[in-house]
Amino acid sequence: MTHIPPGHEETIAFIGGGNMTVGLVAGLITDGYDPQGLIVSDPDRLKRAALMTRFAVRTTVDNRDAVQGAGLVVLCVKPQLARQVCQELSPAVVRQRPLLVSVMAGIPERSIRAWLGGDRPVSLVRAMPNTPAMIQSGAIVLHATPETSPSQRNQAETVLRAGGLTRWVEQEAQMDAVTALSGSGPAYFFLLMEILEQAGIGLGLEPENARLLTLQTALGAARMAMESDDPPHVLRAQVTSPGGTTERALEVLESGDIRPLVTQAIRAACARSEELSRLLADVS
């Protein structure tokens, strides 16, 4: 059975046909959404052709054409294009009053408002997904403007949930912490996987075995944590036998100040997110 979000029977428009849009479209169609209720605009002919072939969605090269009749518009372009795209769409947004969902990294709500005209209320949800959302396994955090109604919040969450787990924050300033924790987070785990794999090879394991054992261990640990009511420190204790191999390895990590080092890294990422937001927020 196909459907599109309640109250938005017209169209869901995606502005930008990159990897995040592909992941969300794939998730929506898997959830039963009608491909003909989705339209993607992108200047790249090959991207449009790939979307049409894979998903049978409608595509266009014209952003303004894409939003005509759309009840929900997902802004999914590179931050450097945000101002241009918002100003281009301003007349249609003012006329139609769609729900806007911004997946433009680092672009604050005040900038989007200004570029859309500045003096009118805007129903806007800002979303911060991470890259696993491209395979429907992401962590996606949302923040809504005061003008966004409860039903519109539900509509936005319904669409973004196609990319994975969704959570809300009530203060937009928390999006920088979200960026540092879950936005950049996959890279932290990839680094740990890289280190474990190389250590296994250094101990004599075949490269393929070292890689697969690392990946399966990471997957298993994540699934155990997701499915358990116990916090990570309890799960860690449960697999750490006194005097055993795990305890010895953890002692080395703790002696190397892994906790303050990781905390310092995440704080640095958060500070950089704040810096980039200030740079991208130029509304002049």
PEGIVEN-V427461 format. One record per residue. N is the residue number from 1. SS is DSSP state (h for helix, s for strand, l for the rest). OMEGA is omega as a letter, one per 40 degrees, with the letter a starting at -180 (* if undefined). Layout:
BEGIN
N/SS/OMEGA ; N/SS/OMEGA
END
This chain:
BEGIN
1/l/a ; 2/l/i ; 3/s/i ; 4/l/a ; 5/l/i ; 6/l/i ; 7/l/a ; 8/l/a ; 9/l/a ; 10/l/a ; 11/l/i ; 12/s/a ; 13/s/i ; 14/s/i ; 15/s/a ; 16/l/a ; 17/l/a ; 18/l/a ; 19/h/a ; 20/h/i ; 21/h/i ; 22/h/a ; 23/h/a ; 24/h/i ; 25/h/i ; 26/h/a ; 27/h/i ; 28/h/a ; 29/h/i ; 30/h/i ; 31/l/i ; 32/l/i ; 33/s/i ; 34/l/i ; 35/h/a ; 36/h/i ; 37/h/a ; 38/s/i ; 39/s/a ; 40/s/i ; 41/s/i ; 42/l/i ; 43/l/a ; 44/l/a ; 45/h/a ; 46/h/i ; 47/h/i ; 48/h/a ; 49/h/a ; 50/h/i ; 51/h/i ; 52/h/a ; 53/h/a ; 54/h/a ; 55/h/a ; 56/l/i ; 57/l/i ; 58/s/i ; 59/s/i ; 60/s/i ; 61/l/a ; 62/l/i ; 63/h/a ; 64/h/i ; 65/h/a ; 66/h/a ; 67/h/i ; 68/l/i ; 69/l/a ; 70/l/i ; 71/l/a ; 72/s/a ; 73/s/i ; 74/s/i ; 75/s/a ; 76/l/i ; 77/l/i ; 78/l/a ; 79/h/a ; 80/h/a ; 81/h/a ; 82/h/a ; 83/h/a ; 84/h/a ; 85/h/a ; 86/h/i ; 87/h/i ; 88/h/a ; 89/h/a ; 90/h/a ; 91/h/a ; 92/h/i ; 93/h/i ; 94/h/a ; 95/h/a ; 96/h/a ; 97/l/i ; 98/l/i ; 99/s/i ; 100/s/i ; 101/s/a ; 102/s/i ; 103/l/a ; 104/l/a ; 105/l/i ; 106/l/a ; 107/l/a ; 108/l/a ; 109/h/a ; 110/h/i ; 111/h/i ; 112/h/i ; 113/h/a ; 114/h/a ; 115/h/i ; 116/h/i ; 117/l/i ; 118/l/a ; 119/l/a ; 120/l/i ; 121/l/a ; 122/l/i ; 123/l/a ; 124/s/i ; 125/s/i ; 126/s/a ; 127/s/i ; 128/s/i ; 129/l/i ; 130/l/a ; 131/h/i ; 132/h/i ; 133/h/i ; 134/h/i ; 135/h/i ; 136/l/i ; 137/l/a ; 138/s/i ; 139/s/a ; 140/s/a ; 141/s/a ; 142/s/i ; 143/s/a ; 144/s/i ; 145/l/a ; 146/l/a ; 147/l/a ; 148/l/a ; 149/l/i ; 150/h/i ; 151/h/i ; 152/h/i ; 153/h/i ; 154/h/i ; 155/h/i ; 156/h/a ; 157/h/i ; 158/h/i ; 159/h/a ; 160/h/i ; 161/h/i ; 162/h/i ; 163/h/i ; 164/s/a ; 165/s/i ; 166/s/i ; 167/s/i ; 168/s/i ; 169/l/a ; 170/l/i ; 171/l/a ; 172/h/a ; 173/h/i ; 174/h/a ; 175/h/i ; 176/h/i ; 177/h/i ; 178/h/i ; 179/h/a ; 180/h/a ; 181/h/a ; 182/h/i ; 183/h/i ; 184/l/a ; 185/h/i ; 186/h/a ; 187/h/i ; 188/h/a ; 189/h/i ; 190/h/i ; 191/h/i ; 192/h/i ; 193/h/i ; 194/h/a ; 195/h/a ; 196/h/a ; 197/h/a ; 198/h/i ; 199/h/i ; 200/h/i ; 201/h/i ; 202/h/i ; 203/l/i ; 204/l/i ; 205/l/i ; 206/l/a ; 207/h/a ; 208/h/i ; 209/h/i ; 210/h/a ; 211/h/a ; 212/h/i ; 213/h/i ; 214/h/a ; 215/h/a ; 216/h/i ; 217/h/i ; 218/h/i ; 219/h/a ; 220/h/i ; 221/h/i ; 222/h/i ; 223/h/i ; 224/h/a ; 225/h/a ; 226/h/a ; 227/h/a ; 228/l/i ; 229/l/a ; 230/l/i ; 231/l/a ; 232/h/a ; 233/h/i ; 234/h/i ; 235/h/i ; 236/h/a ; 237/h/a ; 238/h/i ; 239/l/a ; 240/l/i ; 241/l/i ; 242/l/i ; 243/l/a ; 244/l/a ; 245/h/a ; 246/h/i ; 247/h/a ; 248/h/a ; 249/h/a ; 250/h/i ; 251/h/i ; 252/h/i ; 253/h/i ; 254/h/i ; 255/h/i ; 256/l/i ; 257/l/a ; 258/h/a ; 259/h/i ; 260/h/i ; 261/h/i ; 262/h/i ; 263/h/i ; 264/h/i ; 265/h/a ; 266/h/i ; 267/h/i ; 268/h/i ; 269/h/i ; 270/h/i ; 271/h/i ; 272/h/i ; 273/h/i ; 274/h/i ; 275/h/a ; 276/h/i ; 277/h/i ; 278/h/i ; 279/h/a ; 280/h/a ; 281/l/a ; 282/l/a ; 283/l/a ; 284/l/*
END
